[in-house]
Amino acid sequence: MPTAAETGRTMWFADVAFRVLPLAVMAAVVAVASATGPDWTARLAAVPWLVSLAVVGLPHGAADFAVSRRAWRGRPLAIAWLAYSVVMAVVLAIFAAAPVTAIVAFTAFSCWHFGTAHLDSARSRALVAPRSVAALARGCLVLAVPLAAWPAATAAVATDLAALAVGRGPATDLFPAAAVRM
């Protein structure tokens, strides 16, 4: 059982790390934006993405191995890790061979992934549509906002990603903004 001092330190850390620090960073960004104008945001546009990758994306995927180590031991664990590695290699090969197809498939899978978070609710069990269709519909709402609101910017990111796969400069017509908006 934690002591009162340990509980107090834990609560202090949680308060600082998850409330005070984020609010202070946001206030500092607002102050800098107010003082310098909007031009600086273009130069620092990738920073929030990099922070979210480190704070949300990488630990999210890295947890796969931690969870599998708790679920399996010995040979079953080795088989699971081998299967995971093979799937990742196949995805990389598909991306290298057909980047546009891979990006579109990844977007569809992302819609399904985001939508599965709500499938365990009682309402989703009452839906007439199959669970996967319900997950896809809900998850598409998550991606619909940037796709519809910023189709040119989204198309540029997807095009740059596809160009990275094939090792040449960005091609401008891989993802037309009108198609992304649709």
ROGUFI-914932 format. One record per residue (C-alpha): x, y, z; residue number from 1. Coordinates in steps of 0.25 Angstrom, whole numbers, plus 2048, in hexadecimal, padded with zeros to 3 digits. Each point is the difference from the previous one (the first is absolute). Layout:
<pts>
<<X, Y, Z>, NUM>
...
</pts>
This chain:
<pts>
<<800, 800, 800>, 1>
<<806, 80D, 7FC>, 2>
<<803, 80A, 80B>, 3>
<<7F9, 80E, 800>, 4>
<<80D, 806, 7FC>, 5>
<<801, 7F7, 7F4>, 6>
<<7F2, 802, 7FC>, 7>
<<802, 80F, 801>, 8>
<<80C, 800, 7F7>, 9>
<<7F9, 7F7, 7F6>, 10>
<<7F4, 80A, 800>, 11>
<<80A, 80C, 7FF>, 12>
<<807, 7F9, 7F4>, 13>
<<7F3, 7FD, 7F9>, 14>
<<7FB, 80E, 802>, 15>
<<80C, 807, 7FB>, 16>
<<803, 7F6, 7F4>, 17>
<<7F1, 7FF, 7FB>, 18>
<<7FA, 80E, 804>, 19>
<<80A, 80B, 804>, 20>
<<80B, 7FD, 7F5>, 21>
<<7F7, 7FE, 7F4>, 22>
<<7F8, 80D, 804>, 23>
<<80D, 807, 802>, 24>
<<805, 7FB, 7F2>, 25>
<<7F3, 804, 7F9>, 26>
<<801, 80E, 807>, 27>
<<80E, 802, 7FC>, 28>
<<7FD, 7FC, 7F1>, 29>
<<7F4, 80A, 801>, 30>
<<809, 80B, 805>, 31>
<<80B, 7FE, 7F5>, 32>
<<7F5, 7FF, 7F6>, 33>
<<7FA, 80D, 804>, 34>
<<80E, 807, 801>, 35>
<<806, 7FB, 7F3>, 36>
<<7F4, 7FE, 7F6>, 37>
<<7FB, 7F4, 7F9>, 38>
<<80D, 7FE, 7F7>, 39>
<<807, 7F8, 80B>, 40>
<<7F6, 7F5, 7FF>, 41>
<<804, 7FB, 7F2>, 42>
<<80E, 7FE, 805>, 43>
<<7FC, 7F8, 80C>, 44>
<<7F4, 7F9, 7FA>, 45>
<<807, 7F2, 802>, 46>
<<803, 802, 80F>, 47>
<<7F2, 7FC, 805>, 48>
<<800, 7F4, 7F6>, 49>
<<80E, 7FB, 805>, 50>
<<7FC, 802, 80F>, 51>
<<7F3, 7F8, 7FE>, 52>
<<808, 7F5, 7F9>, 53>
<<80A, 7FF, 80C>, 54>
<<7F5, 801, 80A>, 55>
<<7F4, 7F9, 7FA>, 56>
<<805, 7F8, 7F3>, 57>
<<80C, 7FA, 804>, 58>
<<7FC, 7FB, 80E>, 59>
<<7F3, 7FB, 7FA>, 60>
<<807, 7F7, 7F6>, 61>
<<80C, 7FC, 80A>, 62>
<<7F5, 7FB, 80A>, 63>
<<7FD, 7F5, 7F6>, 64>
<<80D, 7F8, 804>, 65>
<<7FE, 803, 80F>, 66>
<<7F2, 7FB, 800>, 67>
<<804, 7F4, 7F8>, 68>
<<80B, 7FC, 80A>, 69>
<<7F5, 800, 80B>, 70>
<<7F7, 7F7, 7F7>, 71>
<<80A, 7F6, 7FB>, 72>
<<80D, 7F9, 805>, 73>
<<80A, 7F9, 7F8>, 74>
<<7FD, 7FA, 7F3>, 75>
<<7F2, 806, 7FE>, 76>
<<806, 80E, 803>, 77>
<<80B, 7FE, 7F5>, 78>
<<7F5, 7FB, 7F6>, 79>
<<7F8, 80D, 804>, 80>
<<80C, 809, 7FE>, 81>
<<804, 7F9, 7F3>, 82>
<<7F2, 801, 7FA>, 83>
<<800, 80F, 804>, 84>
<<80D, 802, 7FA>, 85>
<<7FC, 7F9, 7F3>, 86>
<<7F3, 809, 7FF>, 87>
<<808, 80D, 802>, 88>
<<80A, 7FB, 7F5>, 89>
<<7F4, 7FD, 7F7>, 90>
<<7FA, 80E, 803>, 91>
<<80D, 806, 7FD>, 92>
<<801, 7F8, 7F3>, 93>
<<7F2, 804, 7FB>, 94>
<<803, 80F, 804>, 95>
<<80D, 7FF, 7F7>, 96>
<<7F9, 7FA, 7F5>, 97>
<<7F3, 807, 800>, 98>
<<801, 80C, 809>, 99>
<<7F2, 806, 7FC>, 100>
<<7F9, 7F3, 802>, 101>
<<807, 7FE, 80D>, 102>
<<7FC, 80E, 805>, 103>
<<7F2, 7FF, 7FC>, 104>
<<7FF, 7F2, 807>, 105>
<<807, 806, 80C>, 106>
<<7F6, 80B, 801>, 107>
<<7F4, 7F6, 7FF>, 108>
<<807, 7F7, 80B>, 109>
<<802, 80D, 808>, 110>
<<7F1, 803, 7FF>, 111>
<<7FC, 7F2, 805>, 112>
<<80B, 801, 80B>, 113>
<<7FA, 80D, 805>, 114>
<<7F2, 7FB, 800>, 115>
<<803, 7F3, 808>, 116>
<<801, 808, 80C>, 117>
<<7F1, 802, 801>, 118>
<<7FC, 7F2, 7FC>, 119>
<<7FF, 7FA, 80F>, 120>
<<7F5, 80A, 803>, 121>
<<7F2, 7FB, 802>, 122>
<<7FB, 80A, 7F4>, 123>
<<80A, 7FA, 7F6>, 124>
<<7FB, 7F2, 804>, 125>
<<7F2, 804, 7FC>, 126>
<<804, 805, 7F2>, 127>
<<7FA, 7F9, 7F4>, 128>
<<80D, 801, 7F8>, 129>
<<80B, 7F6, 803>, 130>
<<80A, 805, 80A>, 131>
<<80B, 802, 7F6>, 132>
<<7F7, 809, 7F8>, 133>
<<7FD, 808, 80C>, 134>
<<80E, 801, 804>, 135>
<<804, 805, 7F2>, 136>
<<7F5, 80A, 800>, 137>
<<804, 806, 80E>, 138>
<<80E, 800, 7FD>, 139>
<<7FE, 807, 7F3>, 140>
<<7FB, 80C, 808>, 141>
<<80E, 801, 806>, 142>
<<807, 801, 7F3>, 143>
<<7F4, 808, 7F9>, 144>
<<804, 80D, 806>, 145>
<<80E, 802, 7FB>, 146>
<<7FC, 7F9, 7F3>, 147>
<<7F5, 80A, 7FD>, 148>
<<805, 80C, 807>, 149>
<<80E, 800, 7FB>, 150>
<<800, 7F7, 7F3>, 151>
<<80C, 807, 7FA>, 152>
<<809, 7FF, 80C>, 153>
<<7FB, 7F2, 802>, 154>
<<803, 7FC, 7F2>, 155>
<<80E, 807, 801>, 156>
<<803, 7F7, 80C>, 157>
<<7FC, 7F3, 7F9>, 158>
<<807, 804, 7F3>, 159>
<<80D, 803, 807>, 160>
<<7FF, 7F3, 808>, 161>
<<7FD, 7F8, 7F3>, 162>
<<80C, 807, 7F9>, 163>
<<809, 7FC, 80C>, 164>
<<7FC, 7F2, 7FD>, 165>
<<805, 800, 7F2>, 166>
<<80C, 809, 802>, 167>
<<7FD, 80C, 7F7>, 168>
<<7FB, 80E, 802>, 169>
<<7F1, 802, 803>, 170>
<<7F6, 7FE, 7F5>, 171>
<<7F5, 80A, 800>, 172>
<<7F5, 7F7, 7FA>, 173>
<<800, 7F4, 809>, 174>
<<7F5, 805, 809>, 175>
<<7F8, 80B, 7FA>, 176>
<<7FA, 809, 80B>, 177>
<<7F2, 7FE, 7FA>, 178>
<<801, 7F1, 802>, 179>
<<805, 801, 80E>, 180>
<<7F5, 809, 803>, 181>
<<7F6, 7F6, 7FB>, 182>
</pts>
